[in-house]
Amino acid sequence: MSHPCLFLLKLSACVLVAIALSSCVPAEEPSFVSVELVDKELNESSGLVFSLKDPSCIWSHNDSGDRARLFAFDAKTGQATGQWQFPGVVAVDWEDLAMLPPSQPGGPARLVIADCGDNQAKRGQIELLVVDEMDPRQSGEIQREQVRLVRVTYPDGAHDCEAIWFDEPSQELMLLCKRFVPWVGLYRVPLFNETTGQLNQKVTAELVTQVPIALATAADRDARTGDVWVATYWQAMKFSKADHASLEDQMAQTPTAIDLPKLKQVEAISVDSQSGVWVTSEGAPAPLVQLNVP
C-alpha cells in the first residue's frame, strides 16, 4: 500500500503538470505523416537531428544502456542508411543531438551528442561529444581521438537534462532541464573560446532563465525562423522567435502547443531545413512522425 505522503506528492506533481499544460495556447488539430525506422537495434530512440551532409537523412541514437553508436536513416522511407560506432567511448546516458553548421565555407558540419541524462541528479559533470559529421549513407567507426569532449558543470548542482539545441546567433548550446514539476532551468553553454575560436574543454553552464515546462524530453531550433520547439511526452510546443529581442524573452512567451500522436514514449524532436517538425519514440521499429505544423 502506498504511503499517504507519497500519494500526495504524486498527486501534486500531476496537478502542477496540468497547470503547466493549461498555460499553453490550445493545441492545434493533430495530423501526422509517419514511417518506421527499419533497424530493430534502435529500440529507445532518444535523440534526433537532420543531417547537413545529406538533408534527406536523419541521425538517432538509443537511450542509456546501449553502446556508443549513431544510427542513420532515410527520412522519407525509414530505411537504414548507416551506423557509426564509437569504440573507446562510454555512453553514460546519451539524450539528444544537435548540429553545428560549418564554421567556414566548405568546412564540415559537426554533430553534438549530449551525454547529459541524470535521473538521480548525481553527476558532477556532463559531457558533450563533438565530431565532424560522418556520411549518413555509410557505416564505420569514429576513433576516440576524433571525438572532442566539452565537459560541463552546472553552477547550482546536478540536473537531469534531455533537451538541447544550438543557438546559432550566440554560437552557444542550450540545455533545458527536465523535472516532474514546471519551472526548470534553461542554461547556456559557451562552446567556443572567445580568443582562439576553438572548442572549450571544460566550462560552467550559465543560467538563462526558468521555463514553465514539466518533463521536457527533447528540443530543437528552426534554423530558418529561429523558433524553438520543445517536446514533452504529450505535446510539442513552439516558442516563436517573432520580434523577441532575446532568447530569454522568447522563452518567456506562452507557446503554441500541438498534441502528439499516441506513441510509446516521445523523447526526440527535430526540425528539417524546410521547417518541418518531426518526432520519434521508443519502441522497435521506431516510428518517425512529421507533425502538422500550421
C-alpha positions as a printed NumPy array, in Angstrom:
array([[  0.   ,   0.   ,   0.   ],
       [  1.385,   3.433,  -0.898],
       [  2.292,   5.796,   1.892],
       [ -0.188,   8.731,   2.101],
       [  2.63 ,  11.285,   1.738],
       [  3.898,   9.574,  -1.402],
       [  0.369,   9.598,  -2.842],
       [  0.005,  13.321,  -2.11 ],
       [  3.387,  14.035,  -3.696],
       [  2.409,  12.224,  -6.896],
       [ -0.981,  13.946,  -6.917],
       [  0.672,  17.354,  -6.51 ],
       [  3.062,  16.632,  -9.38 ],
       [  0.138,  15.703, -11.655],
       [ -1.723,  18.882, -10.728],
       [  1.346,  21.021, -11.473],
       [  1.846,  19.311, -14.836],
       [ -1.81 ,  20.012, -15.671],
       [ -1.365,  23.668, -14.703],
       [  1.689,  23.931, -16.947],
       [ -0.126,  22.384, -19.894],
       [ -3.144,  24.613, -19.417],
       [ -0.957,  27.702, -19.733],
       [ -0.233,  26.877, -23.384],
       [ -2.179,  28.184, -26.339],
       [ -4.797,  25.491, -27.196],
       [ -3.301,  22.616, -29.127],
       [ -3.734,  22.516, -32.882],
       [ -5.764,  19.727, -34.511],
       [ -3.231,  16.904, -34.926],
       [ -2.368,  15.38 , -38.275],
       [  0.626,  13.175, -38.896],
       [  2.718,  11.531, -41.585],
       [  4.837,   8.633, -40.358],
       [  7.268,   5.915, -41.422],
       [  9.03 ,   3.198, -39.463],
       [ 12.793,   3.361, -38.917],
       [ 13.906,  -0.032, -40.164],
       [ 16.512,  -1.135, -37.638],
       [ 15.369,  -3.172, -34.649],
       [ 18.537,  -2.243, -32.766],
       [ 17.178,   1.298, -32.451],
       [ 14.626,   0.483, -29.755],
       [ 14.825,   3.527, -27.468],
       [ 15.265,   6.467, -29.82 ],
       [ 16.285,   9.36 , -27.625],
       [ 17.895,  11.845, -29.987],
       [ 17.12 ,  13.121, -33.478],
       [ 18.744,  15.56 , -35.868],
       [ 18.694,  16.067, -39.63 ],
       [ 21.952,  15.656, -41.488],
       [ 23.567,  18.677, -43.118],
       [ 25.761,  16.449, -45.279],
       [ 22.64 ,  14.783, -46.698],
       [ 19.415,  16.601, -45.654],
       [ 17.309,  13.609, -46.717],
       [ 18.763,  11.631, -43.789],
       [ 18.346,  11.76 , -40.037],
       [ 20.583,  10.679, -37.171],
       [ 19.374,   8.995, -33.984],
       [ 20.681,   7.014, -31.007],
       [ 19.371,   4.868, -28.186],
       [ 18.779,   5.957, -24.609],
       [ 21.038,   4.833, -21.752],
       [ 22.086,   1.193, -21.743],
       [ 23.324,   0.991, -25.325],
       [ 26.912,   1.178, -26.533],
       [ 28.207,   4.377, -28.118],
       [ 26.833,   4.457, -31.658],
       [ 24.701,   6.524, -34.034],
       [ 22.089,   5.275, -36.485],
       [ 21.275,   6.96 , -39.818],
       [ 18.052,   6.625, -41.819],
       [ 16.4  ,   7.947, -44.944],
       [ 13.69 ,  10.235, -43.539],
       [ 11.228,   9.548, -46.384],
       [ 11.401,   5.749, -46.442],
       [ 12.691,   4.907, -42.971],
       [ 15.334,   2.623, -44.457],
       [ 18.574,   2.326, -42.506],
       [ 21.405,   4.007, -44.396],
       [ 24.319,   3.713, -41.983],
       [ 25.567,   3.023, -38.488],
       [ 28.653,   4.539, -36.86 ],
       [ 30.382,   3.028, -33.829],
       [ 32.446,   4.936, -31.253],
       [ 34.95 ,   2.4  , -29.866],
       [ 36.638,   3.628, -26.708],
       [ 33.748,   5.969, -25.843],
       [ 31.461,   5.176, -22.906],
       [ 27.856,   6.305, -23.374],
       [ 26.616,   7.044, -19.854],
       [ 23.216,   8.476, -20.787],
       [ 23.005,   9.906, -24.299],
       [ 19.854,  12.026, -24.531],
       [ 19.848,  14.389, -27.507],
       [ 21.62 ,  15.559, -30.653],
       [ 22.364,  18.923, -32.219],
       [ 24.097,  20.006, -35.401],
       [ 26.676,  22.788, -35.636],
       [ 26.844,  24.366, -39.104],
       [ 30.255,  24.672, -40.783],
       [ 32.419,  27.347, -39.169],
       [ 33.714,  28.352, -42.598],
       [ 32.596,  27.788, -46.202],
       [ 33.396,  24.269, -47.333],
       [ 34.101,  23.091, -43.801],
       [ 32.393,  20.162, -42.113],
       [ 29.232,  20.36 , -40.058],
       [ 29.667,  18.973, -36.562],
       [ 27.431,  16.668, -34.589],
       [ 26.927,  17.263, -30.883],
       [ 25.98 ,  14.208, -28.828],
       [ 24.699,  15.245, -25.414],
       [ 25.6  ,  12.75 , -22.691],
       [ 23.51 ,  14.75 , -20.243],
       [ 20.94 ,  12.396, -18.719],
       [ 20.991,  12.32 , -14.92 ],
       [ 17.752,  10.952, -13.479],
       [ 19.127,  10.89 ,  -9.956],
       [ 20.867,  14.298, -10.245],
       [ 24.179,  12.845,  -9.078],
       [ 26.628,  13.541, -11.904],
       [ 29.384,  16.008, -11.104],
       [ 29.651,  16.898, -14.769],
       [ 28.088,  16.005, -18.093],
       [ 29.781,  15.611, -21.459],
       [ 29.133,  16.973, -24.923],
       [ 30.777,  14.886, -27.63 ],
       [ 31.568,  16.829, -30.809],
       [ 32.548,  15.116, -34.065],
       [ 32.723,  16.142, -37.7  ],
       [ 29.554,  14.844, -39.32 ],
       [ 30.008,  11.484, -40.978],
       [ 28.371,  10.35 , -44.218],
       [ 24.907,   9.12 , -43.139],
       [ 24.841,   6.747, -46.116],
       [ 27.965,   4.919, -44.97 ],
       [ 28.921,   2.913, -41.876],
       [ 32.158,   2.918, -39.938],
       [ 33.974,   3.787, -36.738],
       [ 34.916,   7.073, -35.098],
       [ 38.049,   6.638, -33.035],
       [ 38.343,   8.169, -29.582],
       [ 40.933,  10.729, -30.731],
       [ 38.444,  12.06 , -33.307],
       [ 35.946,  12.953, -30.579],
       [ 36.287,  16.334, -28.888],
       [ 34.836,  16.464, -25.386],
       [ 33.297,  19.506, -23.738],
       [ 32.863,  18.79 , -20.018],
       [ 30.071,  20.85 , -18.477],
       [ 29.175,  21.569, -14.864],
       [ 26.095,  23.419, -13.658],
       [ 26.591,  26.425, -11.351],
       [ 23.95 ,  25.207,  -8.879],
       [ 24.43 ,  21.437,  -8.699],
       [ 23.477,  18.483, -10.858],
       [ 20.387,  18.454, -13.1  ],
       [ 18.686,  15.967, -15.367],
       [ 18.567,  17.18 , -18.973],
       [ 17.173,  15.571, -22.13 ],
       [ 16.622,  18.614, -24.368],
       [ 19.308,  20.609, -26.17 ],
       [ 19.609,  22.892, -29.178],
       [ 22.258,  25.01 , -30.86 ],
       [ 21.549,  28.734, -30.727],
       [ 23.239,  29.988, -33.88 ],
       [ 23.079,  33.746, -33.103],
       [ 25.058,  33.309, -29.874],
       [ 27.027,  30.229, -31.009],
       [ 26.039,  28.567, -27.732],
       [ 24.443,  25.258, -26.873],
       [ 21.257,  25.42 , -24.81 ],
       [ 20.374,  22.854, -22.143],
       [ 16.754,  22.677, -20.973],
       [ 16.439,  20.643, -17.786],
       [ 13.775,  18.063, -17.011],
       [ 11.655,  17.872, -13.861],
       [  8.256,  16.47 , -12.897],
       [  7.136,  19.956, -11.92 ],
       [  7.22 ,  23.158, -14.002],
       [  9.846,  25.894, -13.78 ],
       [ 13.04 ,  24.299, -14.985],
       [ 16.38 ,  25.877, -15.715],
       [ 17.469,  26.829, -19.222],
       [ 21.265,  27.003, -19.355],
       [ 23.681,  28.232, -21.993],
       [ 26.999,  26.548, -22.723],
       [ 29.617,  28.699, -24.472],
       [ 31.104,  26.096, -26.788],
       [ 33.906,  28.163, -28.252],
       [ 36.817,  30.01 , -26.673],
       [ 36.401,  33.721, -27.416],
       [ 40.145,  34.179, -28.007],
       [ 41.096,  31.1  , -30.019],
       [ 37.741,  30.131, -31.502],
       [ 38.457,  26.533, -30.514],
       [ 36.063,  24.308, -28.594],
       [ 36.245,  24.74 , -24.852],
       [ 37.312,  21.606, -22.996],
       [ 35.713,  22.475, -19.69 ],
       [ 33.027,  25.05 , -18.992],
       [ 30.425,  26.053, -16.438],
       [ 26.916,  26.444, -17.827],
       [ 25.162,  29.761, -17.232],
       [ 21.514,  30.083, -16.238],
       [ 19.489,  31.967, -18.853],
       [ 16.02 ,  31.779, -17.339],
       [ 13.412,  29.48 , -15.813],
       [ 10.856,  27.945, -18.183],
       [  7.422,  26.65 , -17.031],
       [  7.581,  23.235, -18.717],
       [  7.327,  19.884, -16.982],
       [  9.019,  16.776, -18.389],
       [ 10.806,  18.278, -21.399],
       [ 12.206,  15.311, -23.322],
       [ 13.74 ,  16.955, -26.414],
       [ 14.229,  20.27 , -28.199],
       [ 15.436,  21.831, -31.43 ],
       [ 15.705,  25.248, -33.074],
       [ 14.381,  26.049, -36.536],
       [ 17.406,  27.499, -38.336],
       [ 15.161,  29.324, -40.846],
       [ 12.795,  31.073, -38.444],
       [ 14.561,  30.993, -35.082],
       [ 11.552,  29.253, -33.479],
       [ 12.379,  26.874, -30.64 ],
       [ 10.498,  23.573, -30.389],
       [ 10.276,  21.606, -27.135],
       [  8.766,  18.129, -26.812],
       [  7.178,  16.609, -23.747],
       [  5.584,  13.163, -23.563],
       [  2.258,  14.648, -24.713],
       [  2.858,  17.796, -26.766],
       [  5.255,  19.677, -28.999],
       [  5.495,  23.347, -28.047],
       [  6.635,  26.159, -30.326],
       [  8.281,  29.236, -28.834],
       [  8.08 ,  31.597, -31.792],
       [ 11.028,  33.902, -32.45 ],
       [  8.766,  36.632, -33.904],
       [ 10.124,  40.008, -32.764],
       [ 11.579,  38.861, -29.444],
       [ 14.91 ,  40.557, -28.984],
       [ 16.433,  37.91 , -26.721],
       [ 16.168,  34.19 , -26.109],
       [ 15.041,  34.941, -22.556],
       [ 12.071,  36.933, -23.892],
       [ 11.333,  34.266, -26.498],
       [ 11.164,  31.506, -23.888],
       [  9.009,  33.644, -21.585],
       [  6.063,  33.688, -24.005],
       [  3.11 ,  31.328, -23.93 ],
       [  3.975,  28.65 , -26.52 ],
       [  1.739,  27.192, -29.193],
       [  1.123,  23.508, -28.451],
       [  0.484,  20.606, -30.798],
       [ -0.801,  17.339, -29.371],
       [  1.481,  14.433, -30.203],
       [  0.299,  11.127, -31.664],
       [ -0.202,   8.258, -29.269],
       [  3.286,   6.809, -29.276],
       [  5.05 ,   4.722, -26.66 ],
       [  7.332,   7.481, -25.328],
       [  8.384,  10.539, -27.321],
       [ 11.942,  11.563, -26.467],
       [ 13.231,  13.167, -29.663],
       [ 12.281,  16.092, -31.893],
       [ 13.981,  17.719, -34.866],
       [ 13.261,  20.477, -37.406],
       [ 14.27 ,  19.94 , -41.029],
       [ 15.61 ,  22.545, -43.466],
       [ 12.078,  23.418, -44.621],
       [ 10.757,  23.974, -41.074],
       [  9.087,  20.56 , -40.923],
       [  8.863,  19.228, -37.373],
       [  9.489,  15.548, -36.678],
       [  9.389,  13.329, -33.605],
       [ 10.308,   9.758, -32.857],
       [  9.571,   7.43 , -29.986],
       [ 10.888,   4.493, -28.063],
       [  9.926,   1.106, -29.482],
       [ 11.113,  -1.155, -32.302],
       [ 10.705,  -0.38 , -35.083],
       [ 10.818,   3.249, -34.022],
       [  8.204,   5.493, -35.66 ],
       [  9.33 ,   8.707, -37.344],
       [  6.428,  11.156, -37.451],
       [  6.11 ,  14.535, -39.17 ],
       [  3.719,  16.843, -37.34 ],
       [  1.115,  19.02 , -38.979],
       [  2.538,  22.47 , -38.306],
       [  0.268,  25.359, -39.371]])
